[in-house]
């Protein structure tokens, strides 16, 4: 079941889960904007469509060549790319560990 609106409590939980730091003014502004979007989606979902209308990604009739085949083409020398990285280990890029915006060395 989809809620009709995002309550301040629900928004506070979402902000915590996303690890955001917002001022009370920013929180209220974003919550209001999300509720406007939620209302717009609800309004769109209530539009009656004929049974034969098929779902679409967009409203344009795409013409031209079909998409190319999705085939995997490995890079011939991945070590060449890894050699340019500041740090790598075991064939992978190494990046600093970070948590909640704090960079640890």
Secondary structure, 3 states (H helix, E strand, C coil): CCCCCCCHHHHHHHHHHCCCCCCHHHHHHHHHHHHHHHHHHHHHHCCCCCCCCCCCCCCCCCCCCCCCCCCCCCCCCHHHHHCCCCCEECCEECCCCEECCEECC
